[in-house]
Amino acid sequence: MKKIALLMSVLVALTLLTGCQKKEESKTAEVKVEKVKLVFTSWRTEDIERMNRINDEFTKANPNIEIDFQPVKDTEYDAQLRQSLAAGVGADIIFLRSYDSGYQIYKTESLMDLNSVLPELKEFPSAAVAAWATPEGESYGIPAAGVVHGIYYRKSIFEKYGLDVPATWDEFIAACDTLKAGGETVFAQGTKDNWMLYEVMYSGLGANFYGGEEARQALMNKEARFTDDNFVLALEKMKELQAYFPERYEGIDYVTMQQIFGTGNAAMFMGGSWEIGIFEDLGGLEDVGYFAPPLAKAGDTLQYCFHVDAGIAMNKNTKHMEEVKTYMKWLASSDYAQLYMNELPGFFSYTPGNYTLNNQLAKEMQSYVSDSVPTVRTVWEKLSADSPSGNELVGEAIQMMYAGTLTPAEAAKFVDDGLSWYY
């Protein structure tokens, strides 16, 4: 009996030992499952916390994939992106500007063709898809976000002077005069960063005067020139606004503009929808309103700059191809689109689906679209494919116009002369 008891004890001990060994092997196996980190780059350094919250939702469903969002300063982004891709150390997932800016990156053979990777792109709006596609129709970027341009205003300041939201340019200027007479800082605008003068002011407010999408198409088709009366008229209207800029506006950069308005120290700010989150972080949105660019005259149809802003591409040379494909499919999904539009209000997704916008300002911005003729930034497509680019030229021309070195007509000629490579 003692021998049997001893044998049973040995068997139990062996069983326990085997069980422990299996648990240890299991733990070792679990440790060996490595988490893949994908680097996602963008030109929006202000989005880190919001994008991290969005990407956390992806990782919950895909625990083996971590997204490391590493944005680069906007003015340095394009050059750094080119350098990193050329050196073979570029990010796995890439924010890509629309039209020629993104296409130039594609032509370096650094980006993955997406037609076979994401067949769902066929369901996206064709005009948005075309902004990140080759002339032959090969997509290299997910149409991720569009933005609009208009005017933010302080509700309390407008109420103080009994001002209604202006619908026409004359009403707009009258409101500016009232605010200036009252000693208010009318606009938070500065001219140090000239891209704002072109991308937001001229392309946004000027479109109602130069003719919006129809005029833009005429420029691209070489049926019009920037020196034509309608484009000069838009410059003249931009010049009218100079009287309402703050003191020493020449030294005010983009970030300072946002701070001036965001902290309630100006009545209005001509900006883009992407700034909603910035103003929310600076001081809240309870006192912030928005209206679309004023019409040239009552009864006109709004020419609304709804710019195809950001596409998302994948690095052809990524070391984690399957994981990147998994993430890209999620980026093209309605789940991501809903998260994105609510975490970053003012960015509007092109992904097909029914969405609920939580942010009131974003809703107001979107409400103008149905009664407008949407367009994009004036010389962004084709006219900025070479150097000097139309984007650079218009920004420089308006900056010199505000500095008093060029008249509106001379500014238009400066742009037209610089675009000789196109015409």
C-alpha positions as CSV (number, residue, x, y, z in Angstrom):
1,M,0.0,0.0,0.0
2,K,2.9,2.3,0.8
3,K,4.3,1.7,-2.7
4,I,1.0,2.5,-4.3
5,A,0.6,5.7,-2.2
6,L,4.1,6.7,-3.2
7,L,3.4,6.0,-6.8
8,M,0.3,8.1,-6.7
9,S,2.2,10.9,-5.1
10,V,4.8,10.8,-7.9
11,L,2.1,10.8,-10.6
12,V,0.3,13.8,-9.0
13,A,3.6,15.7,-8.7
14,L,4.4,14.9,-12.3
15,T,1.0,16.1,-13.4
16,L,1.3,19.3,-11.5
17,L,4.8,19.8,-12.9
18,T,3.6,19.2,-16.5
19,G,0.7,21.6,-16.0
20,C,3.1,24.3,-14.7
21,Q,5.4,23.7,-17.6
22,K,2.5,24.1,-20.1
23,K,1.4,27.4,-18.4
24,E,5.0,28.7,-18.6
25,E,5.2,27.6,-22.3
26,S,1.9,29.4,-22.9
27,K,3.1,32.5,-21.2
28,T,6.3,32.4,-23.2
29,A,4.2,32.0,-26.4
30,E,2.2,35.0,-25.4
31,V,5.3,37.1,-24.9
32,K,6.6,36.1,-28.4
33,V,3.5,37.7,-30.0
34,E,5.0,41.1,-30.8
35,K,2.9,44.2,-31.2
36,V,3.6,46.0,-34.5
37,K,4.0,49.7,-34.4
38,L,3.0,51.7,-37.5
39,V,4.1,55.3,-37.9
40,F,1.4,57.7,-39.2
41,T,2.6,61.2,-40.3
42,S,0.6,64.4,-40.9
43,W,1.2,68.1,-41.2
44,R,-1.2,68.8,-38.3
45,T,0.8,68.9,-35.0
46,E,-2.3,70.2,-33.2
47,D,-4.1,66.9,-33.7
48,I,-1.9,64.6,-31.6
49,E,-4.3,64.0,-28.7
50,R,-7.4,63.7,-30.8
51,M,-5.8,61.4,-33.3
52,N,-4.4,59.2,-30.5
53,R,-8.0,58.8,-29.2
54,I,-9.2,57.8,-32.6
55,N,-6.3,55.3,-33.1
56,D,-6.9,53.8,-29.6
57,E,-10.3,52.6,-31.0
58,F,-8.5,50.8,-33.8
59,T,-6.0,49.2,-31.5
60,K,-8.8,47.9,-29.2
61,A,-10.1,45.9,-32.2
62,N,-6.6,45.1,-33.4
63,P,-4.5,44.7,-30.3
64,N,-1.4,43.6,-32.2
65,I,-1.2,46.9,-34.1
66,E,-0.2,50.2,-32.4
67,I,-0.5,53.5,-34.3
68,D,2.2,56.0,-33.6
69,F,1.0,59.4,-34.8
70,Q,4.0,61.6,-35.6
71,P,3.0,64.9,-37.2
72,V,5.5,67.4,-38.6
73,K,5.2,71.2,-38.6
74,D,3.0,72.2,-41.6
75,T,5.6,74.5,-43.3
76,E,8.3,71.7,-43.0
77,Y,6.1,68.7,-43.8
78,D,6.5,68.4,-47.6
79,A,10.3,68.7,-47.6
80,Q,10.7,66.3,-44.7
81,L,8.3,63.8,-46.2
82,R,10.3,63.7,-49.5
83,Q,13.6,63.3,-47.7
84,S,12.4,60.5,-45.4
85,L,10.8,58.5,-48.3
86,A,13.9,59.0,-50.4
87,A,16.1,57.7,-47.5
88,G,13.9,54.7,-47.1
89,V,12.8,55.7,-43.5
90,G,9.5,57.3,-44.3
91,A,6.3,56.7,-42.2
92,D,4.1,53.7,-42.9
93,I,1.0,55.8,-43.4
94,I,1.1,59.3,-44.9
95,F,-1.2,62.3,-44.9
96,L,-1.1,63.6,-48.5
97,R,-2.0,66.9,-50.0
98,S,-4.4,66.9,-52.9
99,Y,-3.8,67.2,-56.7
100,D,-0.3,68.0,-57.8
101,S,1.4,68.2,-54.4
102,G,0.4,64.6,-53.7
103,Y,1.0,63.4,-57.2
104,Q,4.6,64.6,-57.1
105,I,5.1,62.3,-54.1
106,Y,3.4,59.4,-56.0
107,K,5.8,59.9,-58.9
108,T,8.8,59.2,-56.7
109,E,7.4,55.6,-56.7
110,S,7.1,55.7,-52.9
111,L,3.4,55.1,-52.6
112,M,1.2,52.0,-52.9
113,D,-1.4,51.7,-55.6
114,L,-4.7,51.3,-53.9
115,N,-7.3,50.2,-56.4
116,S,-6.7,46.5,-55.6
117,V,-6.0,47.1,-51.9
118,L,-9.2,49.2,-51.3
119,P,-11.9,48.3,-53.9
120,E,-14.3,50.3,-51.7
121,L,-12.8,53.5,-53.1
122,K,-15.2,53.0,-56.1
123,E,-18.0,54.0,-53.8
124,F,-16.4,57.4,-52.9
125,P,-17.3,60.6,-54.7
126,S,-15.5,60.6,-58.0
127,A,-14.3,64.2,-57.7
128,A,-12.7,63.5,-54.3
129,V,-11.1,60.3,-55.6
130,A,-9.6,62.2,-58.6
131,A,-7.7,64.5,-56.2
132,W,-5.5,61.5,-55.2
133,A,-5.4,59.5,-58.5
134,T,-3.2,59.3,-61.5
135,P,-4.5,60.5,-64.9
136,E,-5.1,56.8,-65.7
137,G,-7.3,56.4,-62.7
138,E,-5.0,54.6,-60.3
139,S,-5.8,55.7,-56.7
140,Y,-2.9,56.3,-54.3
141,G,-4.7,58.0,-51.5
142,I,-7.9,57.6,-49.5
143,P,-10.0,60.9,-49.9
144,A,-10.0,61.5,-46.2
145,A,-11.2,65.0,-45.5
146,G,-12.5,68.2,-47.0
147,V,-12.6,71.6,-45.3
148,V,-14.5,74.8,-45.9
149,H,-13.5,78.5,-45.6
150,G,-15.5,81.3,-44.1
151,I,-15.7,83.7,-41.2
152,Y,-15.8,83.0,-37.4
153,Y,-17.3,85.7,-35.2
154,R,-17.9,86.5,-31.6
155,K,-21.6,86.3,-30.8
156,S,-21.3,88.6,-27.8
157,I,-19.6,91.3,-29.7
158,F,-22.1,91.2,-32.5
159,E,-24.9,91.3,-30.0
160,K,-23.3,94.3,-28.3
161,Y,-23.6,96.3,-31.5
162,G,-26.9,94.8,-32.6
163,L,-25.3,93.2,-35.7
164,D,-26.9,90.4,-37.7
165,V,-24.9,87.9,-39.7
166,P,-24.1,89.6,-43.0
167,A,-25.3,87.9,-46.2
168,T,-23.8,90.3,-48.7
169,W,-20.5,92.1,-49.1
170,D,-22.0,95.5,-48.4
171,E,-23.6,94.2,-45.2
172,F,-20.2,92.7,-44.3
173,I,-18.3,96.0,-44.8
174,A,-21.0,97.9,-42.9
175,A,-20.6,95.5,-39.9
176,C,-16.8,96.1,-40.1
177,D,-17.3,99.9,-40.0
178,T,-19.6,99.6,-37.0
179,L,-17.1,97.4,-35.1
180,K,-14.2,99.7,-36.0
181,A,-16.1,102.8,-34.9
182,G,-16.8,101.1,-31.6
183,G,-13.0,100.6,-31.0
184,E,-13.1,96.8,-31.5
185,T,-10.4,94.8,-33.1
186,V,-12.4,93.8,-36.2
187,F,-10.3,90.9,-37.5
188,A,-7.6,88.8,-35.9
189,Q,-5.9,88.7,-39.3
190,G,-2.2,89.1,-39.9
191,T,-0.1,88.9,-43.1
192,K,3.1,87.3,-42.0
193,D,2.1,83.8,-43.2
194,N,0.9,84.4,-46.8
195,W,-0.6,81.0,-47.4
196,M,-3.6,82.2,-45.3
197,L,-4.1,85.2,-47.5
198,Y,-4.4,82.9,-50.6
199,E,-5.9,79.7,-49.3
200,V,-8.5,81.1,-46.9
201,M,-9.1,84.7,-47.9
202,Y,-8.8,84.8,-51.6
203,S,-10.0,81.2,-52.3
204,G,-12.7,81.5,-49.7
205,L,-14.1,85.1,-49.8
206,G,-12.8,86.0,-53.2
207,A,-14.6,83.1,-55.0
208,N,-17.9,85.0,-54.9
209,F,-16.3,87.8,-57.0
210,Y,-14.0,85.9,-59.4
211,G,-16.7,83.4,-60.2
212,G,-15.9,80.3,-58.2
213,E,-15.7,76.9,-59.9
214,E,-16.5,78.0,-63.4
215,A,-13.7,80.6,-63.3
216,R,-11.3,78.1,-61.8
217,Q,-12.0,75.7,-64.6
218,A,-11.4,78.4,-67.2
219,L,-8.0,79.2,-65.7
220,M,-7.0,75.5,-65.8
221,N,-8.3,75.2,-69.4
222,K,-6.3,78.2,-70.5
223,E,-9.5,80.0,-71.4
224,A,-8.8,82.7,-68.8
225,R,-5.9,84.5,-67.2
226,F,-5.3,85.8,-63.7
227,T,-5.2,89.3,-65.0
228,D,-8.8,89.1,-66.2
229,D,-11.2,91.6,-64.6
230,N,-13.0,89.1,-62.3
231,F,-9.8,87.9,-60.7
232,V,-8.6,91.5,-60.2
233,L,-11.9,92.4,-58.7
234,A,-11.5,89.6,-56.1
235,L,-8.1,91.1,-55.2
236,E,-9.6,94.6,-54.9
237,K,-12.2,93.2,-52.4
238,M,-9.4,91.6,-50.4
239,K,-7.7,94.9,-50.3
240,E,-10.8,96.6,-48.8
241,L,-10.4,94.4,-45.7
242,Q,-7.0,95.8,-44.9
243,A,-8.6,98.8,-43.2
244,Y,-9.9,96.5,-40.5
245,F,-6.8,94.5,-39.7
246,P,-5.2,95.0,-36.2
247,E,-2.2,97.2,-35.6
248,R,1.1,95.8,-36.7
249,Y,-0.7,93.1,-38.7
250,E,2.4,92.6,-40.8
251,G,4.1,90.8,-37.9
252,I,1.2,88.6,-36.9
253,D,1.6,85.0,-37.8
254,Y,-0.9,82.2,-38.1
255,V,-0.7,80.9,-34.5
256,T,-1.0,84.5,-33.1
257,M,-4.1,85.1,-35.2
258,Q,-5.7,82.0,-33.7
259,Q,-4.8,83.1,-30.2
260,I,-6.2,86.6,-30.7
261,F,-9.5,85.3,-31.8
262,G,-9.6,82.2,-29.7
263,T,-9.1,84.2,-26.5
264,G,-11.9,86.7,-27.5
265,N,-9.8,89.6,-28.4
266,A,-11.2,90.2,-32.0
267,A,-14.7,90.3,-33.4
268,M,-14.0,88.1,-36.4
269,F,-11.5,85.7,-38.0
270,M,-11.4,84.6,-41.6
271,G,-10.4,81.0,-41.3
272,G,-11.0,77.4,-42.1
273,S,-13.2,74.8,-40.6
274,W,-10.2,72.9,-39.3
275,E,-9.8,75.6,-36.6
276,I,-12.9,74.6,-34.6
277,G,-10.9,72.3,-32.4
278,I,-8.2,75.0,-31.8
279,F,-10.8,77.5,-30.7
280,E,-12.4,74.9,-28.5
281,D,-9.1,74.3,-26.8
282,L,-8.3,78.0,-26.4
283,G,-11.4,79.1,-24.8
284,G,-14.5,77.2,-25.7
285,L,-17.1,77.6,-28.5
286,E,-20.1,79.0,-26.6
287,D,-19.4,82.5,-27.9
288,V,-18.2,81.5,-31.4
289,G,-20.4,81.6,-34.5
290,Y,-19.7,81.1,-38.2
291,F,-21.0,82.4,-41.5
292,A,-20.1,81.6,-45.1
293,P,-18.3,84.2,-47.4
294,P,-20.7,87.1,-48.1
295,L,-22.3,87.2,-51.5
296,A,-21.2,89.9,-54.0
297,K,-24.9,90.9,-54.1
298,A,-28.2,89.6,-52.9
299,G,-29.6,86.8,-54.9
300,D,-26.3,85.4,-56.0
301,T,-25.5,81.7,-55.5
302,L,-22.8,81.1,-53.0
303,Q,-19.4,80.0,-54.4
304,Y,-18.3,77.9,-51.5
305,C,-14.7,76.8,-51.2
306,F,-15.0,73.2,-50.0
307,H,-11.4,72.1,-50.5
308,V,-10.3,68.5,-50.9
309,D,-7.7,68.8,-48.2
310,A,-6.2,65.6,-47.0
311,G,-5.8,62.1,-48.5
312,I,-4.1,59.2,-46.8
313,A,-1.5,57.1,-48.6
314,M,0.6,54.0,-47.6
315,N,4.3,53.7,-48.0
316,K,5.1,51.2,-50.7
317,N,8.2,50.1,-48.8
318,T,6.7,49.6,-45.4
319,K,8.1,46.6,-43.4
320,H,4.6,45.8,-42.2
321,M,2.5,45.5,-45.4
322,E,-0.3,43.4,-44.0
323,E,-0.8,45.4,-40.9
324,V,-0.8,48.7,-42.9
325,K,-3.4,47.2,-45.3
326,T,-5.6,46.4,-42.2
327,Y,-5.3,49.9,-40.9
328,M,-5.9,51.5,-44.3
329,K,-9.2,49.5,-44.7
330,W,-10.2,50.9,-41.3
331,L,-9.3,54.4,-42.4
332,A,-11.7,53.9,-45.4
333,S,-14.5,52.8,-43.2
334,S,-17.6,54.6,-41.9
335,D,-16.4,53.8,-38.3
336,Y,-13.3,55.8,-38.7
337,A,-15.2,58.6,-40.6
338,Q,-17.6,59.0,-37.7
339,L,-14.9,59.1,-35.1
340,Y,-12.8,61.5,-37.2
341,M,-15.5,64.1,-37.8
342,N,-16.5,64.2,-34.1
343,E,-13.0,64.2,-32.7
344,L,-11.8,66.8,-35.3
345,P,-14.9,68.8,-36.1
346,G,-14.6,70.9,-39.2
347,F,-13.1,68.1,-41.2
348,F,-15.7,66.5,-43.4
349,S,-15.3,62.9,-44.6
350,Y,-15.9,61.7,-48.1
351,T,-16.5,58.1,-46.9
352,P,-20.0,57.0,-47.9
353,G,-22.4,56.6,-45.0
354,N,-24.9,58.4,-42.7
355,Y,-23.2,60.4,-40.0
356,T,-24.1,62.5,-37.0
357,L,-22.1,65.6,-36.4
358,N,-22.0,66.5,-32.7
359,N,-20.4,69.9,-33.2
360,Q,-22.8,72.8,-33.8
361,L,-20.3,74.9,-35.8
362,A,-19.5,72.0,-38.0
363,K,-23.2,71.5,-38.7
364,E,-23.5,75.2,-39.6
365,M,-20.6,75.0,-42.0
366,Q,-22.0,71.9,-43.7
367,S,-25.5,73.5,-43.9
368,Y,-24.3,76.0,-46.6
369,V,-23.1,73.3,-49.0
370,S,-26.5,72.3,-50.4
371,D,-27.4,75.8,-51.6
372,S,-23.9,76.5,-53.0
373,V,-21.7,75.7,-56.0
374,P,-18.7,74.0,-54.3
375,T,-15.2,74.8,-55.5
376,V,-11.6,74.3,-54.3
377,R,-8.7,76.6,-53.9
378,T,-8.2,78.8,-56.9
379,V,-4.9,77.7,-58.4
380,W,-4.3,74.5,-56.4
381,E,-4.9,72.1,-59.3
382,K,-2.6,72.0,-62.3
383,L,-1.5,75.6,-61.8
384,S,0.7,74.5,-58.9
385,A,2.3,71.5,-60.6
386,D,5.5,73.3,-61.4
387,S,7.7,76.1,-60.1
388,P,6.9,78.8,-59.2
389,S,3.6,77.3,-58.2
390,G,0.3,79.2,-58.4
391,N,-0.1,78.6,-54.6
392,E,3.2,80.4,-53.8
393,L,2.6,83.2,-56.3
394,V,-0.9,84.2,-55.2
395,G,0.2,84.2,-51.5
396,E,3.2,86.4,-52.3
397,A,1.2,88.7,-54.5
398,I,-1.4,89.4,-51.8
399,Q,1.2,89.8,-49.2
400,M,2.9,92.5,-51.3
401,M,-0.4,94.1,-52.0
402,Y,-1.0,94.5,-48.3
403,A,2.5,95.8,-47.9
404,G,1.7,98.5,-50.4
405,T,4.3,97.5,-53.0
406,L,1.7,96.2,-55.5
407,T,-1.8,97.4,-56.5
408,P,-4.4,94.7,-57.0
409,A,-3.9,94.8,-60.8
410,E,-0.1,94.6,-60.4
411,A,-0.6,91.7,-58.0
412,A,-2.6,89.9,-60.6
413,K,0.1,90.5,-63.2
414,F,2.7,89.2,-60.8
415,V,0.8,85.9,-60.6
416,D,0.2,85.7,-64.4
417,D,3.8,86.4,-65.2
418,G,4.9,83.7,-62.8
419,L,2.6,81.2,-64.4
420,S,4.2,81.6,-67.8
421,W,5.4,78.0,-67.5
422,Y,1.7,76.9,-67.6
423,Y,0.5,79.2,-70.4
